[in-house]
Amino acid sequence: MRQVEQLPESDQDAAGAALIDYLAHRDEMRLSDTQLAEARRRRADPQRELVSHDEAKERLSRLQ
């Protein structure tokens, strides 16, 4: 919060809006039990494919 106080007023407003949005939707951002089980299964796979951050962003952009 101290860092936000040092920002220009318009940036403080944006940070406040982002925080309010996060708080309003944080329960919706949780994985379901099924999603959590799938994530654990994939992490346990020794043959899993790891990709760079840029490649992950590219793959996600194709899903939209």
PDB file of N, CA, C and O in Angstrom:
ATOM      1  N   MET A   1       0.817  -1.175   0.000  1.00  0.00           N
ATOM      2  CA  MET A   1       0.000   0.000   0.000  1.00  0.00           C
ATOM      3  C   MET A   1       0.875   1.258   0.000  1.00  0.00           C
ATOM      4  O   MET A   1       0.516   2.283  -0.579  1.00  0.00           O
ATOM      5  N   ARG A   2       2.015   1.155   0.654  1.00  0.00           N
ATOM      6  CA  ARG A   2       2.911   2.323   0.659  1.00  0.00           C
ATOM      7  C   ARG A   2       3.387   2.668  -0.740  1.00  0.00           C
ATOM      8  O   ARG A   2       3.510   3.840  -1.098  1.00  0.00           O
ATOM      9  N   GLN A   3       3.655   1.631  -1.529  1.00  0.00           N
ATOM     10  CA  GLN A   3       4.087   1.869  -2.910  1.00  0.00           C
ATOM     11  C   GLN A   3       2.967   2.511  -3.722  1.00  0.00           C
ATOM     12  O   GLN A   3       3.219   3.403  -4.532  1.00  0.00           O
ATOM     13  N   VAL A   4       1.746   2.066  -3.511  1.00  0.00           N
ATOM     14  CA  VAL A   4       0.608   2.631  -4.234  1.00  0.00           C
ATOM     15  C   VAL A   4       0.440   4.104  -3.875  1.00  0.00           C
ATOM     16  O   VAL A   4       0.122   4.923  -4.737  1.00  0.00           O
ATOM     17  N   GLU A   5       0.652   4.440  -2.606  1.00  0.00           N
ATOM     18  CA  GLU A   5       0.520   5.841  -2.177  1.00  0.00           C
ATOM     19  C   GLU A   5       1.509   6.761  -2.887  1.00  0.00           C
ATOM     20  O   GLU A   5       1.269   7.964  -2.984  1.00  0.00           O
ATOM     21  N   GLN A   6       2.601   6.220  -3.379  1.00  0.00           N
ATOM     22  CA  GLN A   6       3.615   7.020  -4.066  1.00  0.00           C
ATOM     23  C   GLN A   6       3.286   7.246  -5.541  1.00  0.00           C
ATOM     24  O   GLN A   6       3.936   8.056  -6.202  1.00  0.00           O
ATOM     25  N   LEU A   7       2.299   6.549  -6.053  1.00  0.00           N
ATOM     26  CA  LEU A   7       1.927   6.655  -7.467  1.00  0.00           C
ATOM     27  C   LEU A   7       1.089   7.905  -7.720  1.00  0.00           C
ATOM     28  O   LEU A   7       0.496   8.459  -6.795  1.00  0.00           O
ATOM     29  N   PRO A   8       1.045   8.347  -8.982  1.00  0.00           N
ATOM     30  CA  PRO A   8       0.124   9.428  -9.334  1.00  0.00           C
ATOM     31  C   PRO A   8      -1.315   8.999  -9.037  1.00  0.00           C
ATOM     32  O   PRO A   8      -1.619   7.807  -9.004  1.00  0.00           O
ATOM     33  N   GLU A   9      -2.180   9.961  -8.827  1.00  0.00           N
ATOM     34  CA  GLU A   9      -3.556   9.660  -8.415  1.00  0.00           C
ATOM     35  C   GLU A   9      -4.270   8.722  -9.385  1.00  0.00           C
ATOM     36  O   GLU A   9      -4.999   7.831  -8.948  1.00  0.00           O
ATOM     37  N   SER A  10      -4.076   8.903 -10.682  1.00  0.00           N
ATOM     38  CA  SER A  10      -4.754   8.029 -11.655  1.00  0.00           C
ATOM     39  C   SER A  10      -4.274   6.584 -11.516  1.00  0.00           C
ATOM     40  O   SER A  10      -5.064   5.652 -11.663  1.00  0.00           O
ATOM     41  N   ASP A  11      -2.987   6.395 -11.237  1.00  0.00           N
ATOM     42  CA  ASP A  11      -2.459   5.045 -11.033  1.00  0.00           C
ATOM     43  C   ASP A  11      -2.963   4.458  -9.713  1.00  0.00           C
ATOM     44  O   ASP A  11      -3.205   3.255  -9.618  1.00  0.00           O
ATOM     45  N   GLN A  12      -3.120   5.302  -8.706  1.00  0.00           N
ATOM     46  CA  GLN A  12      -3.686   4.832  -7.439  1.00  0.00           C
ATOM     47  C   GLN A  12      -5.115   4.344  -7.664  1.00  0.00           C
ATOM     48  O   GLN A  12      -5.520   3.313  -7.127  1.00  0.00           O
ATOM     49  N   ASP A  13      -5.873   5.094  -8.462  1.00  0.00           N
ATOM     50  CA  ASP A  13      -7.244   4.676  -8.773  1.00  0.00           C
ATOM     51  C   ASP A  13      -7.260   3.337  -9.491  1.00  0.00           C
ATOM     52  O   ASP A  13      -8.086   2.477  -9.185  1.00  0.00           O
ATOM     53  N   ALA A  14      -6.356   3.154 -10.439  1.00  0.00           N
ATOM     54  CA  ALA A  14      -6.282   1.895 -11.185  1.00  0.00           C
ATOM     55  C   ALA A  14      -5.907   0.735 -10.264  1.00  0.00           C
ATOM     56  O   ALA A  14      -6.469  -0.356 -10.365  1.00  0.00           O
ATOM     57  N   ALA A  15      -4.955   0.983  -9.370  1.00  0.00           N
ATOM     58  CA  ALA A  15      -4.541  -0.064  -8.425  1.00  0.00           C
ATOM     59  C   ALA A  15      -5.698  -0.418  -7.494  1.00  0.00           C
ATOM     60  O   ALA A  15      -5.929  -1.590  -7.200  1.00  0.00           O
ATOM     61  N   GLY A  16      -6.416   0.594  -7.037  1.00  0.00           N
ATOM     62  CA  GLY A  16      -7.569   0.346  -6.172  1.00  0.00           C
ATOM     63  C   GLY A  16      -8.645  -0.449  -6.887  1.00  0.00           C
ATOM     64  O   GLY A  16      -9.227  -1.369  -6.311  1.00  0.00           O
ATOM     65  N   ALA A  17      -8.914  -0.102  -8.137  1.00  0.00           N
ATOM     66  CA  ALA A  17      -9.916  -0.824  -8.915  1.00  0.00           C
ATOM     67  C   ALA A  17      -9.495  -2.280  -9.129  1.00  0.00           C
ATOM     68  O   ALA A  17     -10.324  -3.186  -9.058  1.00  0.00           O
ATOM     69  N   ALA A  18      -8.209  -2.499  -9.391  1.00  0.00           N
ATOM     70  CA  ALA A  18      -7.714  -3.865  -9.582  1.00  0.00           C
ATOM     71  C   ALA A  18      -7.856  -4.678  -8.297  1.00  0.00           C
ATOM     72  O   ALA A  18      -8.223  -5.852  -8.338  1.00  0.00           O
ATOM     73  N   LEU A  19      -7.566  -4.057  -7.171  1.00  0.00           N
ATOM     74  CA  LEU A  19      -7.692  -4.754  -5.887  1.00  0.00           C
ATOM     75  C   LEU A  19      -9.151  -5.084  -5.592  1.00  0.00           C
ATOM     76  O   LEU A  19      -9.458  -6.187  -5.142  1.00  0.00           O
ATOM     77  N   ILE A  20     -10.043  -4.144  -5.840  1.00  0.00           N
ATOM     78  CA  ILE A  20     -11.472  -4.389  -5.610  1.00  0.00           C
ATOM     79  C   ILE A  20     -11.965  -5.511  -6.518  1.00  0.00           C
ATOM     80  O   ILE A  20     -12.723  -6.375  -6.077  1.00  0.00           O
ATOM     81  N   ASP A  21     -11.541  -5.507  -7.782  1.00  0.00           N
ATOM     82  CA  ASP A  21     -11.936  -6.561  -8.713  1.00  0.00           C
ATOM     83  C   ASP A  21     -11.421  -7.917  -8.246  1.00  0.00           C
ATOM     84  O   ASP A  21     -12.143  -8.913  -8.289  1.00  0.00           O
ATOM     85  N   TYR A  22     -10.171  -7.948  -7.799  1.00  0.00           N
ATOM     86  CA  TYR A  22      -9.602  -9.205  -7.287  1.00  0.00           C
ATOM     87  C   TYR A  22     -10.421  -9.721  -6.112  1.00  0.00           C
ATOM     88  O   TYR A  22     -10.774 -10.899  -6.071  1.00  0.00           O
ATOM     89  N   LEU A  23     -10.722  -8.848  -5.160  1.00  0.00           N
ATOM     90  CA  LEU A  23     -11.467  -9.267  -3.977  1.00  0.00           C
ATOM     91  C   LEU A  23     -12.869  -9.755  -4.331  1.00  0.00           C
ATOM     92  O   LEU A  23     -13.385 -10.686  -3.714  1.00  0.00           O
ATOM     93  N   ALA A  24     -13.474  -9.123  -5.320  1.00  0.00           N
ATOM     94  CA  ALA A  24     -14.826  -9.507  -5.720  1.00  0.00           C
ATOM     95  C   ALA A  24     -14.866 -10.865  -6.416  1.00  0.00           C
ATOM     96  O   ALA A  24     -15.889 -11.549  -6.391  1.00  0.00           O
ATOM     97  N   HIS A  25     -13.749 -11.256  -7.039  1.00  0.00           N
ATOM     98  CA  HIS A  25     -13.749 -12.483  -7.842  1.00  0.00           C
ATOM     99  C   HIS A  25     -12.787 -13.557  -7.362  1.00  0.00           C
ATOM    100  O   HIS A  25     -12.624 -14.572  -8.039  1.00  0.00           O
ATOM    101  N   ARG A  26     -12.158 -13.370  -6.235  1.00  0.00           N
ATOM    102  CA  ARG A  26     -11.118 -14.323  -5.830  1.00  0.00           C
ATOM    103  C   ARG A  26     -11.651 -15.736  -5.629  1.00  0.00           C
ATOM    104  O   ARG A  26     -10.932 -16.698  -5.897  1.00  0.00           O
ATOM    105  N   ASP A  27     -12.881 -15.890  -5.169  1.00  0.00           N
ATOM    106  CA  ASP A  27     -13.418 -17.238  -4.977  1.00  0.00           C
ATOM    107  C   ASP A  27     -13.663 -17.947  -6.306  1.00  0.00           C
ATOM    108  O   ASP A  27     -13.630 -19.175  -6.376  1.00  0.00           O
ATOM    109  N   GLU A  28     -13.908 -17.168  -7.357  1.00  0.00           N
ATOM    110  CA  GLU A  28     -14.132 -17.745  -8.681  1.00  0.00           C
ATOM    111  C   GLU A  28     -12.830 -18.200  -9.320  1.00  0.00           C
ATOM    112  O   GLU A  28     -12.854 -18.945 -10.300  1.00  0.00           O
ATOM    113  N   MET A  29     -11.692 -17.767  -8.785  1.00  0.00           N
ATOM    114  CA  MET A  29     -10.402 -18.072  -9.392  1.00  0.00           C
ATOM    115  C   MET A  29      -9.782 -19.344  -8.828  1.00  0.00           C
ATOM    116  O   MET A  29      -8.625 -19.648  -9.117  1.00  0.00           O
ATOM    117  N   ARG A  30     -10.515 -20.064  -8.054  1.00  0.00           N
ATOM    118  CA  ARG A  30      -9.981 -21.296  -7.474  1.00  0.00           C
ATOM    119  C   ARG A  30     -10.231 -22.462  -8.406  1.00  0.00           C
ATOM    120  O   ARG A  30     -11.224 -22.498  -9.133  1.00  0.00           O
ATOM    121  N   LEU A  31      -9.318 -23.412  -8.372  1.00  0.00           N
ATOM    122  CA  LEU A  31      -9.477 -24.611  -9.177  1.00  0.00           C
ATOM    123  C   LEU A  31     -10.518 -25.520  -8.557  1.00  0.00           C
ATOM    124  O   LEU A  31     -10.623 -25.626  -7.335  1.00  0.00           O
ATOM    125  N   SER A  32     -11.284 -26.173  -9.411  1.00  0.00           N
ATOM    126  CA  SER A  32     -12.211 -27.189  -8.921  1.00  0.00           C
ATOM    127  C   SER A  32     -11.387 -28.407  -8.494  1.00  0.00           C
ATOM    128  O   SER A  32     -10.198 -28.495  -8.800  1.00  0.00           O
ATOM    129  N   ASP A  33     -12.014 -29.331  -7.797  1.00  0.00           N
ATOM    130  CA  ASP A  33     -11.310 -30.549  -7.404  1.00  0.00           C
ATOM    131  C   ASP A  33     -10.814 -31.315  -8.631  1.00  0.00           C
ATOM    132  O   ASP A  33      -9.726 -31.891  -8.612  1.00  0.00           O
ATOM    133  N   THR A  34     -11.610 -31.317  -9.686  1.00  0.00           N
ATOM    134  CA  THR A  34     -11.221 -31.998 -10.918  1.00  0.00           C
ATOM    135  C   THR A  34     -10.017 -31.316 -11.561  1.00  0.00           C
ATOM    136  O   THR A  34      -9.081 -31.986 -11.996  1.00  0.00           O
ATOM    137  N   GLN A  35     -10.040 -29.986 -11.622  1.00  0.00           N
ATOM    138  CA  GLN A  35      -8.909 -29.254 -12.198  1.00  0.00           C
ATOM    139  C   GLN A  35      -7.649 -29.445 -11.373  1.00  0.00           C
ATOM    140  O   GLN A  35      -6.563 -29.601 -11.930  1.00  0.00           O
ATOM    141  N   LEU A  36      -7.778 -29.435 -10.059  1.00  0.00           N
ATOM    142  CA  LEU A  36      -6.639 -29.632  -9.177  1.00  0.00           C
ATOM    143  C   LEU A  36      -6.043 -31.032  -9.367  1.00  0.00           C
ATOM    144  O   LEU A  36      -4.824 -31.189  -9.419  1.00  0.00           O
ATOM    145  N   ALA A  37      -6.897 -32.033  -9.467  1.00  0.00           N
ATOM    146  CA  ALA A  37      -6.417 -33.402  -9.691  1.00  0.00           C
ATOM    147  C   ALA A  37      -5.672 -33.505 -11.022  1.00  0.00           C
ATOM    148  O   ALA A  37      -4.649 -34.184 -11.113  1.00  0.00           O
ATOM    149  N   GLU A  38      -6.188 -32.830 -12.058  1.00  0.00           N
ATOM    150  CA  GLU A  38      -5.523 -32.862 -13.365  1.00  0.00           C
ATOM    151  C   GLU A  38      -4.171 -32.154 -13.309  1.00  0.00           C
ATOM    152  O   GLU A  38      -3.200 -32.634 -13.893  1.00  0.00           O
ATOM    153  N   ALA A  39      -4.098 -31.032 -12.621  1.00  0.00           N
ATOM    154  CA  ALA A  39      -2.827 -30.317 -12.481  1.00  0.00           C
ATOM    155  C   ALA A  39      -1.805 -31.184 -11.752  1.00  0.00           C
ATOM    156  O   ALA A  39      -0.641 -31.240 -12.147  1.00  0.00           O
ATOM    157  N   ARG A  40      -2.234 -31.849 -10.705  1.00  0.00           N
ATOM    158  CA  ARG A  40      -1.324 -32.736  -9.964  1.00  0.00           C
ATOM    159  C   ARG A  40      -0.873 -33.908 -10.826  1.00  0.00           C
ATOM    160  O   ARG A  40       0.292 -34.303 -10.786  1.00  0.00           O
ATOM    161  N   ARG A  41      -1.803 -34.463 -11.608  1.00  0.00           N
ATOM    162  CA  ARG A  41      -1.459 -35.587 -12.489  1.00  0.00           C
ATOM    163  C   ARG A  41      -0.404 -35.146 -13.498  1.00  0.00           C
ATOM    164  O   ARG A  41       0.574 -35.856 -13.735  1.00  0.00           O
ATOM    165  N   ARG A  42      -0.605 -33.982 -14.083  1.00  0.00           N
ATOM    166  CA  ARG A  42       0.344 -33.491 -15.093  1.00  0.00           C
ATOM    167  C   ARG A  42       1.709 -33.180 -14.482  1.00  0.00           C
ATOM    168  O   ARG A  42       2.738 -33.463 -15.095  1.00  0.00           O
ATOM    169  N   ARG A  43       1.728 -32.603 -13.284  1.00  0.00           N
ATOM    170  CA  ARG A  43       3.004 -32.285 -12.639  1.00  0.00           C
ATOM    171  C   ARG A  43       3.776 -33.548 -12.285  1.00  0.00           C
ATOM    172  O   ARG A  43       5.007 -33.546 -12.277  1.00  0.00           O
ATOM    173  N   ALA A  44       3.054 -34.628 -11.992  1.00  0.00           N
ATOM    174  CA  ALA A  44       3.710 -35.887 -11.610  1.00  0.00           C
ATOM    175  C   ALA A  44       4.244 -36.649 -12.819  1.00  0.00           C
ATOM    176  O   ALA A  44       5.035 -37.577 -12.650  1.00  0.00           O
ATOM    177  N   ASP A  45       3.836 -36.286 -14.026  1.00  0.00           N
ATOM    178  CA  ASP A  45       4.250 -36.980 -15.243  1.00  0.00           C
ATOM    179  C   ASP A  45       5.709 -36.639 -15.558  1.00  0.00           C
ATOM    180  O   ASP A  45       6.011 -35.488 -15.871  1.00  0.00           O
ATOM    181  N   PRO A  46       6.625 -37.622 -15.481  1.00  0.00           N
ATOM    182  CA  PRO A  46       8.040 -37.323 -15.750  1.00  0.00           C
ATOM    183  C   PRO A  46       8.305 -36.970 -17.214  1.00  0.00           C
ATOM    184  O   PRO A  46       9.359 -36.419 -17.530  1.00  0.00           O
ATOM    185  N   GLN A  47       7.370 -37.277 -18.106  1.00  0.00           N
ATOM    186  CA  GLN A  47       7.527 -36.976 -19.531  1.00  0.00           C
ATOM    187  C   GLN A  47       6.815 -35.680 -19.941  1.00  0.00           C
ATOM    188  O   GLN A  47       6.654 -35.400 -21.129  1.00  0.00           O
ATOM    189  N   ARG A  48       6.394 -34.898 -18.947  1.00  0.00           N
ATOM    190  CA  ARG A  48       5.654 -33.678 -19.286  1.00  0.00           C
ATOM    191  C   ARG A  48       6.531 -32.709 -20.065  1.00  0.00           C
ATOM    192  O   ARG A  48       7.750 -32.670 -19.894  1.00  0.00           O
ATOM    193  N   GLU A  49       5.889 -31.935 -20.914  1.00  0.00           N
ATOM    194  CA  GLU A  49       6.593 -30.967 -21.746  1.00  0.00           C
ATOM    195  C   GLU A  49       6.590 -29.608 -21.046  1.00  0.00           C
ATOM    196  O   GLU A  49       5.532 -29.079 -20.705  1.00  0.00           O
ATOM    197  N   LEU A  50       7.764 -29.059 -20.839  1.00  0.00           N
ATOM    198  CA  LEU A  50       7.875 -27.739 -20.240  1.00  0.00           C
ATOM    199  C   LEU A  50       8.094 -26.727 -21.360  1.00  0.00           C
ATOM    200  O   LEU A  50       8.840 -26.984 -22.305  1.00  0.00           O
ATOM    201  N   VAL A  51       7.435 -25.573 -21.244  1.00  0.00           N
ATOM    202  CA  VAL A  51       7.566 -24.535 -22.264  1.00  0.00           C
ATOM    203  C   VAL A  51       7.963 -23.225 -21.596  1.00  0.00           C
ATOM    204  O   VAL A  51       7.781 -23.046 -20.392  1.00  0.00           O
ATOM    205  N   SER A  52       8.501 -22.324 -22.388  1.00  0.00           N
ATOM    206  CA  SER A  52       8.880 -21.010 -21.875  1.00  0.00           C
ATOM    207  C   SER A  52       7.623 -20.190 -21.575  1.00  0.00           C
ATOM    208  O   SER A  52       6.519 -20.534 -22.000  1.00  0.00           O
ATOM    209  N   HIS A  53       7.818 -19.107 -20.840  1.00  0.00           N
ATOM    210  CA  HIS A  53       6.708 -18.209 -20.530  1.00  0.00           C
ATOM    211  C   HIS A  53       6.097 -17.660 -21.823  1.00  0.00           C
ATOM    212  O   HIS A  53       4.875 -17.590 -21.953  1.00  0.00           O
ATOM    213  N   ASP A  54       6.942 -17.275 -22.772  1.00  0.00           N
ATOM    214  CA  ASP A  54       6.445 -16.743 -24.042  1.00  0.00           C
ATOM    215  C   ASP A  54       5.629 -17.780 -24.802  1.00  0.00           C
ATOM    216  O   ASP A  54       4.589 -17.453 -25.373  1.00  0.00           O
ATOM    217  N   GLU A  55       6.090 -19.022 -24.815  1.00  0.00           N
ATOM    218  CA  GLU A  55       5.351 -20.087 -25.499  1.00  0.00           C
ATOM    219  C   GLU A  55       4.021 -20.343 -24.798  1.00  0.00           C
ATOM    220  O   GLU A  55       3.012 -20.575 -25.463  1.00  0.00           O
ATOM    221  N   ALA A  56       4.005 -20.305 -23.479  1.00  0.00           N
ATOM    222  CA  ALA A  56       2.754 -20.494 -22.746  1.00  0.00           C
ATOM    223  C   ALA A  56       1.761 -19.381 -23.078  1.00  0.00           C
ATOM    224  O   ALA A  56       0.576 -19.646 -23.283  1.00  0.00           O
ATOM    225  N   LYS A  57       2.245 -18.130 -23.131  1.00  0.00           N
ATOM    226  CA  LYS A  57       1.365 -17.003 -23.493  1.00  0.00           C
ATOM    227  C   LYS A  57       0.816 -17.185 -24.906  1.00  0.00           C
ATOM    228  O   LYS A  57      -0.359 -16.916 -25.157  1.00  0.00           O
ATOM    229  N   GLU A  58       1.655 -17.638 -25.822  1.00  0.00           N
ATOM    230  CA  GLU A  58       1.220 -17.871 -27.193  1.00  0.00           C
ATOM    231  C   GLU A  58       0.132 -18.942 -27.243  1.00  0.00           C
ATOM    232  O   GLU A  58      -0.883 -18.773 -27.919  1.00  0.00           O
ATOM    233  N   ARG A  59       0.342 -20.019 -26.541  1.00  0.00           N
ATOM    234  CA  ARG A  59      -0.647 -21.101 -26.524  1.00  0.00           C
ATOM    235  C   ARG A  59      -1.970 -20.631 -25.927  1.00  0.00           C
ATOM    236  O   ARG A  59      -3.042 -20.957 -26.437  1.00  0.00           O
ATOM    237  N   LEU A  60      -1.886 -19.865 -24.846  1.00  0.00           N
ATOM    238  CA  LEU A  60      -3.110 -19.353 -24.226  1.00  0.00           C
ATOM    239  C   LEU A  60      -3.834 -18.376 -25.130  1.00  0.00           C
ATOM    240  O   LEU A  60      -5.064 -18.362 -25.157  1.00  0.00           O
ATOM    241  N   SER A  61      -3.106 -17.566 -25.863  1.00  0.00           N
ATOM    242  CA  SER A  61      -3.751 -16.599 -26.763  1.00  0.00           C
ATOM    243  C   SER A  61      -4.523 -17.311 -27.876  1.00  0.00           C
ATOM    244  O   SER A  61      -5.514 -16.778 -28.377  1.00  0.00           O
ATOM    245  N   ARG A  62      -4.085 -18.490 -28.262  1.00  0.00           N
ATOM    246  CA  ARG A  62      -4.791 -19.230 -29.303  1.00  0.00           C
ATOM    247  C   ARG A  62      -6.105 -19.812 -28.791  1.00  0.00           C
ATOM    248  O   ARG A  62      -6.976 -20.159 -29.589  1.00  0.00           O
ATOM    249  N   LEU A  63      -6.260 -19.922 -27.472  1.00  0.00           N
ATOM    250  CA  LEU A  63      -7.490 -20.475 -26.907  1.00  0.00           C
ATOM    251  C   LEU A  63      -8.612 -19.445 -26.838  1.00  0.00           C
ATOM    252  O   LEU A  63      -9.776 -19.804 -26.661  1.00  0.00           O
ATOM    253  N   GLN A  64      -8.273 -18.192 -26.974  1.00  0.00           N
ATOM    254  CA  GLN A  64      -9.281 -17.139 -26.821  1.00  0.00           C
ATOM    255  C   GLN A  64      -9.994 -16.834 -28.093  1.00  0.00           C
ATOM    256  O   GLN A  64     -10.869 -15.969 -28.119  1.00  0.00           O
TER     257      GLN A  64
END
